[in-house]
């Protein structure tokens, strides 16, 4: 999930960011599923993380996956934080994505992005 070049203290801080995102997500969703909440969670979370963890860079990003636009947070230009990753499990049960994913872009996202491009070419 994390690149091998990270130092233990950097991994500890990323784990803290992930935990912070999980708690924020739980407060936003309450008992609801995360389906269609990616922007509503990612947009405010990006700003809050930028304030709380100011030595990191957080960027709100959209990516086309399959047939939809999905909102995530770019972290330090080489990681993604997806606070609603679990909603994507409907496309592929073997993806087994956690509620909050923090790490390098998963291969399955790349596969879904290619499928989105193929759909665009067909239109």
Order of alpha helices (4+ residues) and beta strands (2+ residues): alpha-alpha-beta-beta-beta-beta-alpha
